[in-house]
Protein backbone atom coordinates (compact mmCIF):
# COMPACT_ATOMS: atom_id res chain seq x y z
CA UNK A 1 0.00 0.00 0.00
CA UNK A 2 1.42 3.39 -1.02
CA UNK A 3 1.68 6.01 1.70
CA UNK A 4 0.42 9.43 0.67
CA UNK A 5 2.67 12.21 1.86
CA UNK A 6 1.97 15.91 1.84
CA UNK A 7 4.17 18.98 2.30
CA UNK A 8 2.84 19.25 5.86
CA UNK A 9 4.33 15.81 6.62
CA UNK A 10 7.76 17.31 5.85
CA UNK A 11 7.09 20.14 8.28
CA UNK A 12 5.78 22.85 5.96
CA UNK A 13 2.23 24.05 6.61
CA UNK A 14 0.99 25.94 3.56
CA UNK A 15 -2.25 26.90 5.31
CA UNK A 16 -0.33 28.48 8.21
CA UNK A 17 1.87 30.35 5.73
CA UNK A 18 -1.21 31.66 3.91
CA UNK A 19 -2.70 32.76 7.23
CA UNK A 20 0.51 34.62 8.08
CA UNK A 21 0.53 36.33 4.68
CA UNK A 22 -3.05 37.54 5.09
CA UNK A 23 -2.11 39.07 8.43
CA UNK A 24 0.90 40.74 6.82
CA UNK A 25 -1.26 42.24 4.06
CA UNK A 26 -3.53 44.01 6.56
CA UNK A 27 -0.59 45.56 8.40
CA UNK A 28 1.42 46.45 5.29
CA UNK A 29 -1.46 48.25 3.59
CA UNK A 30 -1.48 50.79 6.41
CA UNK A 31 2.06 51.87 5.39
CA UNK A 32 1.32 52.35 1.69
CA UNK A 33 2.20 55.74 0.26
CA UNK A 34 1.12 57.34 -2.99
CA UNK A 35 3.95 55.64 -4.87
CA UNK A 36 2.89 52.04 -4.15
CA UNK A 37 1.48 50.36 -7.26
CA UNK A 38 1.24 46.71 -6.21
CA UNK A 39 -0.52 44.66 -3.59
CA UNK A 40 1.31 42.55 -1.01
CA UNK A 41 1.61 39.08 -2.49
CA UNK A 42 2.69 40.14 -5.96
CA UNK A 43 5.87 38.54 -7.27
CA UNK A 44 7.55 41.94 -7.11
CA UNK A 45 6.69 45.13 -5.28
CA UNK A 46 6.11 48.11 -7.58
CA UNK A 47 6.80 51.68 -6.55
CA UNK A 48 6.39 54.76 -8.76
CA UNK A 49 8.79 57.32 -7.39
CA UNK A 50 8.20 61.03 -7.87
CA UNK A 51 11.61 62.66 -8.20
CA UNK A 52 10.32 65.86 -9.82
CA UNK A 53 11.53 68.21 -7.04
CA UNK A 54 15.09 66.83 -7.38
CA UNK A 55 17.76 67.81 -9.88
CA UNK A 56 19.68 64.51 -9.80
CA UNK A 57 18.07 61.85 -7.57
CA UNK A 58 20.38 59.18 -6.15
CA UNK A 59 19.00 55.95 -4.70
CA UNK A 60 20.51 54.79 -1.41
CA UNK A 61 20.00 51.23 -0.15
CA UNK A 62 20.83 49.15 2.91
CA UNK A 63 20.17 45.71 4.36
CA UNK A 64 20.45 44.59 7.97
CA UNK A 65 19.20 42.32 10.71
CA UNK A 66 18.55 42.55 14.45
CA UNK A 67 21.27 40.15 15.57
CA UNK A 68 20.98 38.25 18.84
CA UNK A 69 18.50 40.76 20.23
CA UNK A 70 16.10 38.20 18.78
CA UNK A 71 17.12 35.86 21.61
CA UNK A 72 15.50 38.25 24.09
CA UNK A 73 12.30 38.18 22.02
CA UNK A 74 12.37 34.36 22.12
CA UNK A 75 12.96 34.35 25.90
CA UNK A 76 10.10 36.73 26.64
CA UNK A 77 7.60 35.96 23.90
CA UNK A 78 7.56 39.67 23.02
CA UNK A 79 7.89 39.96 19.25
CA UNK A 80 6.37 43.36 18.38
CA UNK A 81 9.54 45.38 19.00
CA UNK A 82 12.24 43.65 16.91
CA UNK A 83 10.57 44.58 13.62
CA UNK A 84 10.48 48.20 14.72
CA UNK A 85 14.18 47.98 15.63
CA UNK A 86 14.95 46.63 12.17
CA UNK A 87 13.23 49.48 10.33
CA UNK A 88 14.82 52.16 12.51
CA UNK A 89 18.28 50.62 12.05
CA UNK A 90 17.88 50.60 8.26
CA UNK A 91 16.42 54.13 8.20
CA UNK A 92 19.47 55.40 10.11
CA UNK A 93 21.86 53.59 7.78
CA UNK A 94 20.66 55.58 4.75
CA UNK A 95 19.95 58.73 6.75
CA UNK A 96 23.67 59.26 7.37
CA UNK A 97 24.03 59.98 3.64
CA UNK A 98 21.10 62.37 3.70
CA UNK A 99 18.59 59.94 2.16
CA UNK A 100 14.92 59.76 3.03
CA UNK A 101 13.25 56.32 2.89
CA UNK A 102 10.95 55.35 0.04
CA UNK A 103 10.11 51.68 0.62
CA UNK A 104 11.06 48.65 2.68
CA UNK A 105 11.09 44.87 2.21
CA UNK A 106 11.42 42.20 4.87
CA UNK A 107 12.55 38.59 5.15
CA UNK A 108 11.27 36.32 7.92
CA UNK A 109 12.36 32.69 8.18
CA UNK A 110 11.37 30.12 10.80
CA UNK A 111 11.42 26.38 11.32
CA UNK A 112 7.66 26.54 11.81
CA UNK A 113 5.62 29.61 10.95
CA UNK A 114 3.32 30.69 13.75
CA UNK A 115 0.92 33.24 12.22
CA UNK A 116 0.48 35.12 15.51
CA UNK A 117 4.25 35.53 15.93
CA UNK A 118 4.74 36.64 12.33
CA UNK A 119 1.91 39.13 12.74
CA UNK A 120 3.53 40.52 15.87
CA UNK A 121 6.89 40.99 14.12
CA UNK A 122 5.21 42.69 11.14
CA UNK A 123 3.23 44.91 13.51
CA UNK A 124 6.53 46.41 14.67
CA UNK A 125 7.80 46.66 11.10
CA UNK A 126 4.67 48.48 10.00
CA UNK A 127 4.84 50.88 12.95
CA UNK A 128 8.44 51.77 12.11
CA UNK A 129 7.62 52.23 8.44
CA UNK A 130 4.64 54.49 9.16
CA UNK A 131 6.73 56.69 11.43
CA UNK A 132 9.40 57.02 8.73
CA UNK A 133 6.94 57.61 5.89
CA UNK A 134 8.27 54.43 4.32
CA UNK A 135 6.05 51.93 2.49
CA UNK A 136 6.31 48.23 3.36
CA UNK A 137 5.73 46.88 -0.15
CA UNK A 138 6.80 43.24 0.03
CA UNK A 139 9.12 40.58 1.35
CA UNK A 140 9.51 36.87 1.93
CA UNK A 141 8.14 34.56 4.60
CA UNK A 142 9.97 31.22 4.60
CA UNK A 143 9.18 28.07 6.55
CA UNK A 144 12.32 25.92 6.86
CA UNK A 145 11.79 22.86 9.08
CA UNK A 146 14.94 21.49 10.67
CA UNK A 147 16.85 24.71 10.00
CA UNK A 148 15.71 26.75 12.99
CA UNK A 149 14.94 25.52 16.50
CA UNK A 150 11.31 25.50 17.66
CA UNK A 151 10.09 28.96 18.51
CA UNK A 152 12.99 30.69 16.74
CA UNK A 153 13.09 32.79 13.59
CA UNK A 154 15.31 35.27 11.81
CA UNK A 155 14.31 38.60 10.33
CA UNK A 156 16.12 40.90 7.93
CA UNK A 157 15.20 44.16 6.26
CA UNK A 158 16.00 45.95 3.01
CA UNK A 159 15.43 49.68 2.50
CA UNK A 160 15.55 52.00 -0.50
CA UNK A 161 15.75 55.77 -0.07
CA UNK A 162 16.60 58.80 -2.16
CA UNK A 163 18.69 61.96 -1.90
CA UNK A 164 19.40 64.74 -4.39
CA UNK A 165 23.02 64.41 -5.49
CA UNK A 166 24.01 67.90 -4.34
CA UNK A 167 22.50 67.18 -0.90
CA UNK A 168 24.44 63.96 -0.23
CA UNK A 169 26.11 63.93 3.17
CA UNK A 170 29.40 62.05 2.87
CA UNK A 171 31.83 63.71 5.28
CA UNK A 172 34.01 65.13 2.51
CA UNK A 173 33.47 68.68 3.75
CA UNK A 174 34.59 67.97 7.32
CA UNK A 175 37.46 70.22 8.40
CA UNK A 176 39.58 70.64 11.55
CA UNK A 177 37.66 72.79 14.04
CA UNK A 178 34.21 71.45 13.12
CA UNK A 179 31.99 70.51 16.06
CA UNK A 180 31.05 66.89 16.80
CA UNK A 181 27.53 66.48 18.21
CA UNK A 182 26.13 63.23 19.63
CA UNK A 183 22.43 62.34 19.59
CA UNK A 184 21.41 60.12 22.52
CA UNK A 185 20.48 56.46 22.15
CA UNK A 186 17.58 54.76 23.90
CA UNK A 187 19.79 51.91 25.12
CA UNK A 188 21.73 49.14 23.42
CA UNK A 189 19.71 49.57 20.20
CA UNK A 190 20.68 46.41 18.21
CA UNK A 191 24.37 45.88 18.91
CA UNK A 192 26.48 44.11 21.53
CA UNK A 193 23.69 41.75 22.55
CA UNK A 194 25.82 38.62 22.67
CA UNK A 195 27.99 40.24 25.34
CA UNK A 196 25.06 41.94 27.09
CA UNK A 197 23.09 38.70 27.39
CA UNK A 198 26.15 36.85 28.70
CA UNK A 199 26.79 39.50 31.34
CA UNK A 200 23.20 39.89 32.51
CA UNK A 201 21.92 36.32 32.32
CA UNK A 202 25.05 34.19 32.81
CA UNK A 203 27.46 36.28 34.88
CA UNK A 204 24.97 38.29 36.96
CA UNK A 205 22.35 35.51 36.98
CA UNK A 206 19.36 37.72 36.19
CA UNK A 207 16.21 36.25 34.72
CA UNK A 208 14.44 38.17 31.93
CA UNK A 209 11.77 39.32 34.39
CA UNK A 210 14.23 40.17 37.20
CA UNK A 211 13.83 43.77 38.33
CA UNK A 212 17.20 45.52 38.17
CA UNK A 213 17.36 48.43 40.59
CA UNK A 214 20.03 50.31 38.64
CA UNK A 215 17.91 50.19 35.51
CA UNK A 216 14.51 50.87 37.06
CA UNK A 217 12.99 48.03 35.04
CA UNK A 218 13.43 44.33 34.31
CA UNK A 219 16.45 43.00 32.44
CA UNK A 220 14.28 42.10 29.45
CA UNK A 221 12.56 45.49 29.38
CA UNK A 222 15.96 47.16 29.20
CA UNK A 223 17.22 44.87 26.45
CA UNK A 224 14.05 45.34 24.39
CA UNK A 225 14.18 49.14 24.41
CA UNK A 226 13.80 50.26 20.80
CA UNK A 227 16.47 51.22 18.34
CA UNK A 228 15.85 54.94 17.93
CA UNK A 229 15.36 56.47 14.49
CA UNK A 230 17.02 59.87 14.09
CA UNK A 231 15.00 60.93 11.04
CA UNK A 232 12.62 63.16 13.01
CA UNK A 233 15.46 64.66 15.07
CA UNK A 234 17.27 65.76 11.90
CA UNK A 235 14.17 67.03 10.10
CA UNK A 236 14.89 70.44 8.60
CA UNK A 237 18.65 69.97 8.79
CA UNK A 238 19.32 67.35 6.13
CA UNK A 239 19.07 69.74 3.18
CA UNK A 240 20.41 72.79 5.04
CA UNK A 241 24.09 72.16 4.35
CA UNK A 242 24.84 72.60 8.06
CA UNK A 243 25.55 68.90 8.56
CA UNK A 244 28.83 67.82 6.96
CA UNK A 245 28.86 64.20 8.08
CA UNK A 246 26.75 61.67 9.96
CA UNK A 247 27.73 58.35 11.53
CA UNK A 248 25.31 55.67 12.71
CA UNK A 249 26.86 54.26 15.89
CA UNK A 250 26.19 50.53 15.61
CA UNK A 251 28.59 47.56 15.65
CA UNK A 252 32.08 48.89 16.31
CA UNK A 253 30.77 51.73 18.48
CA UNK A 254 32.22 55.21 18.45
CA UNK A 255 35.74 53.98 17.76
CA UNK A 256 35.03 52.33 14.43
CA UNK A 257 32.00 54.20 13.03
CA UNK A 258 33.10 57.82 13.30
CA UNK A 259 36.34 57.24 11.30
CA UNK A 260 34.25 55.88 8.42
CA UNK A 261 33.13 59.43 7.52
CA UNK A 262 36.32 61.39 8.27
CA UNK A 263 38.45 62.69 5.38
CA UNK A 264 42.04 61.42 5.25
CA UNK A 265 44.30 63.20 7.68
CA UNK A 266 41.55 64.20 10.11
CA UNK A 267 40.41 62.73 13.41
CA UNK A 268 37.67 63.24 15.98
CA UNK A 269 38.47 64.43 19.49
CA UNK A 270 35.91 63.15 22.01
CA UNK A 271 35.71 64.08 25.69
CA UNK A 272 34.29 60.87 27.15
CA UNK A 273 32.69 62.50 30.20
CA UNK A 274 30.89 65.20 28.19
CA UNK A 275 27.59 63.30 27.99
CA UNK A 276 25.53 61.20 30.43
CA UNK A 277 26.24 57.49 29.96
CA UNK A 278 23.09 55.38 30.27
CA UNK A 279 22.82 53.19 33.41
CA UNK A 280 22.77 49.97 31.33
CA UNK A 281 26.29 50.63 30.03
CA UNK A 282 27.63 51.33 33.51
CA UNK A 283 25.98 48.16 34.80
CA UNK A 284 27.41 45.97 32.03
CA UNK A 285 30.91 47.37 32.52
CA UNK A 286 30.73 46.70 36.27
CA UNK A 287 29.32 43.16 35.99
CA UNK A 288 32.03 41.99 33.60
CA UNK A 289 34.81 44.38 34.56
CA UNK A 290 34.76 45.28 30.87
CA UNK A 291 37.59 47.64 29.81
CA UNK A 292 36.50 51.08 28.62
CA UNK A 293 37.92 50.56 25.14
CA UNK A 294 35.99 47.31 24.78
CA UNK A 295 32.78 49.06 25.86
CA UNK A 296 33.39 51.86 23.36
CA UNK A 297 33.89 49.51 20.41
CA UNK A 298 31.10 47.07 21.33
CA UNK A 299 28.20 49.30 22.35
CA UNK A 300 26.88 52.64 21.07
CA UNK A 301 27.57 54.18 24.52
C-alpha positions in Angstrom: 0.0 0.0 0.0 1.4 3.4 -1.0 1.7 6.0 1.7 0.4 9.4 0.7 2.7 12.2 1.9 2.0 15.9 1.8 4.2 19.0 2.3 2.8 19.2 5.9 4.3 15.8 6.6 7.8 17.3 5.8 7.1 20.1 8.3 5.8 22.9 6.0 2.2 24.0 6.6 1.0 25.9 3.6 -2.3 26.9 5.3 -0.3 28.5 8.2 1.9 30.3 5.7 -1.2 31.7 3.9 -2.7 32.8 7.2 0.5 34.6 8.1 0.5 36.3 4.7 -3.1 37.5 5.1 -2.1 39.1 8.4 0.9 40.7 6.8 -1.3 42.2 4.1 -3.5 44.0 6.6 -0.6 45.6 8.4 1.4 46.5 5.3 -1.5 48.2 3.6 -1.5 50.8 6.4 2.1 51.9 5.4 1.3 52.4 1.7 2.2 55.7 0.3 1.1 57.3 -3.0 4.0 55.6 -4.9 2.9 52.0 -4.1 1.5 50.4 -7.3 1.2 46.7 -6.2 -0.5 44.7 -3.6 1.3 42.6 -1.0 1.6 39.1 -2.5 2.7 40.1 -6.0 5.9 38.5 -7.3 7.5 41.9 -7.1 6.7 45.1 -5.3 6.1 48.1 -7.6 6.8 51.7 -6.6 6.4 54.8 -8.8 8.8 57.3 -7.4 8.2 61.0 -7.9 11.6 62.7 -8.2 10.3 65.9 -9.8 11.5 68.2 -7.0 15.1 66.8 -7.4 17.8 67.8 -9.9 19.7 64.5 -9.8 18.1 61.9 -7.6 20.4 59.2 -6.1 19.0 56.0 -4.7 20.5 54.8 -1.4 20.0 51.2 -0.1 20.8 49.2 2.9 20.2 45.7 4.4 20.5 44.6 8.0 19.2 42.3 10.7 18.5 42.6 14.4 21.3 40.2 15.6 21.0 38.2 18.8 18.5 40.8 20.2 16.1 38.2 18.8 17.1 35.9 21.6 15.5 38.2 24.1 12.3 38.2 22.0 12.4 34.4 22.1 13.0 34.3 25.9 10.1 36.7 26.6 7.6 36.0 23.9 7.6 39.7 23.0 7.9 40.0 19.2 6.4 43.4 18.4 9.5 45.4 19.0 12.2 43.7 16.9 10.6 44.6 13.6 10.5 48.2 14.7 14.2 48.0 15.6 14.9 46.6 12.2 13.2 49.5 10.3 14.8 52.2 12.5 18.3 50.6 12.0 17.9 50.6 8.3 16.4 54.1 8.2 19.5 55.4 10.1 21.9 53.6 7.8 20.7 55.6 4.8 19.9 58.7 6.8 23.7 59.3 7.4 24.0 60.0 3.6 21.1 62.4 3.7 18.6 59.9 2.2 14.9 59.8 3.0 13.3 56.3 2.9 11.0 55.3 0.0 10.1 51.7 0.6 11.1 48.6 2.7 11.1 44.9 2.2 11.4 42.2 4.9 12.6 38.6 5.2 11.3 36.3 7.9 12.4 32.7 8.2 11.4 30.1 10.8 11.4 26.4 11.3 7.7 26.5 11.8 5.6 29.6 10.9 3.3 30.7 13.8 0.9 33.2 12.2 0.5 35.1 15.5 4.2 35.5 15.9 4.7 36.6 12.3 1.9 39.1 12.7 3.5 40.5 15.9 6.9 41.0 14.1 5.2 42.7 11.1 3.2 44.9 13.5 6.5 46.4 14.7 7.8 46.7 11.1 4.7 48.5 10.0 4.8 50.9 13.0 8.4 51.8 12.1 7.6 52.2 8.4 4.6 54.5 9.2 6.7 56.7 11.4 9.4 57.0 8.7 6.9 57.6 5.9 8.3 54.4 4.3 6.0 51.9 2.5 6.3 48.2 3.4 5.7 46.9 -0.2 6.8 43.2 0.0 9.1 40.6 1.3 9.5 36.9 1.9 8.1 34.6 4.6 10.0 31.2 4.6 9.2 28.1 6.5 12.3 25.9 6.9 11.8 22.9 9.1 14.9 21.5 10.7 16.8 24.7 10.0 15.7 26.8 13.0 14.9 25.5 16.5 11.3 25.5 17.7 10.1 29.0 18.5 13.0 30.7 16.7 13.1 32.8 13.6 15.3 35.3 11.8 14.3 38.6 10.3 16.1 40.9 7.9 15.2 44.2 6.3 16.0 45.9 3.0 15.4 49.7 2.5 15.6 52.0 -0.5 15.8 55.8 -0.1 16.6 58.8 -2.2 18.7 62.0 -1.9 19.4 64.7 -4.4 23.0 64.4 -5.5 24.0 67.9 -4.3 22.5 67.2 -0.9 24.4 64.0 -0.2 26.1 63.9 3.2 29.4 62.0 2.9 31.8 63.7 5.3 34.0 65.1 2.5 33.5 68.7 3.7 34.6 68.0 7.3 37.5 70.2 8.4 39.6 70.6 11.6 37.7 72.8 14.0 34.2 71.4 13.1 32.0 70.5 16.1 31.0 66.9 16.8 27.5 66.5 18.2 26.1 63.2 19.6 22.4 62.3 19.6 21.4 60.1 22.5 20.5 56.5 22.2 17.6 54.8 23.9 19.8 51.9 25.1 21.7 49.1 23.4 19.7 49.6 20.2 20.7 46.4 18.2 24.4 45.9 18.9 26.5 44.1 21.5 23.7 41.8 22.5 25.8 38.6 22.7 28.0 40.2 25.3 25.1 41.9 27.1 23.1 38.7 27.4 26.2 36.8 28.7 26.8 39.5 31.3 23.2 39.9 32.5 21.9 36.3 32.3 25.0 34.2 32.8 27.5 36.3 34.9 25.0 38.3 37.0 22.4 35.5 37.0 19.4 37.7 36.2 16.2 36.2 34.7 14.4 38.2 31.9 11.8 39.3 34.4 14.2 40.2 37.2 13.8 43.8 38.3 17.2 45.5 38.2 17.4 48.4 40.6 20.0 50.3 38.6 17.9 50.2 35.5 14.5 50.9 37.1 13.0 48.0 35.0 13.4 44.3 34.3 16.5 43.0 32.4 14.3 42.1 29.4 12.6 45.5 29.4 16.0 47.2 29.2 17.2 44.9 26.5 14.0 45.3 24.4 14.2 49.1 24.4 13.8 50.3 20.8 16.5 51.2 18.3 15.8 54.9 17.9 15.4 56.5 14.5 17.0 59.9 14.1 15.0 60.9 11.0 12.6 63.2 13.0 15.5 64.7 15.1 17.3 65.8 11.9 14.2 67.0 10.1 14.9 70.4 8.6 18.7 70.0 8.8 19.3 67.3 6.1 19.1 69.7 3.2 20.4 72.8 5.0 24.1 72.2 4.3 24.8 72.6 8.1 25.5 68.9 8.6 28.8 67.8 7.0 28.9 64.2 8.1 26.7 61.7 10.0 27.7 58.4 11.5 25.3 55.7 12.7 26.9 54.3 15.9 26.2 50.5 15.6 28.6 47.6 15.7 32.1 48.9 16.3 30.8 51.7 18.5 32.2 55.2 18.5 35.7 54.0 17.8 35.0 52.3 14.4 32.0 54.2 13.0 33.1 57.8 13.3 36.3 57.2 11.3 34.2 55.9 8.4 33.1 59.4 7.5 36.3 61.4 8.3 38.5 62.7 5.4 42.0 61.4 5.3 44.3 63.2 7.7 41.6 64.2 10.1 40.4 62.7 13.4 37.7 63.2 16.0 38.5 64.4 19.5 35.9 63.2 22.0 35.7 64.1 25.7 34.3 60.9 27.1 32.7 62.5 30.2 30.9 65.2 28.2 27.6 63.3 28.0 25.5 61.2 30.4 26.2 57.5 30.0 23.1 55.4 30.3 22.8 53.2 33.4 22.8 50.0 31.3 26.3 50.6 30.0 27.6 51.3 33.5 26.0 48.2 34.8 27.4 46.0 32.0 30.9 47.4 32.5 30.7 46.7 36.3 29.3 43.2 36.0 32.0 42.0 33.6 34.8 44.4 34.6 34.8 45.3 30.9 37.6 47.6 29.8 36.5 51.1 28.6 37.9 50.6 25.1 36.0 47.3 24.8 32.8 49.1 25.9 33.4 51.9 23.4 33.9 49.5 20.4 31.1 47.1 21.3 28.2 49.3 22.3 26.9 52.6 21.1 27.6 54.2 24.5 
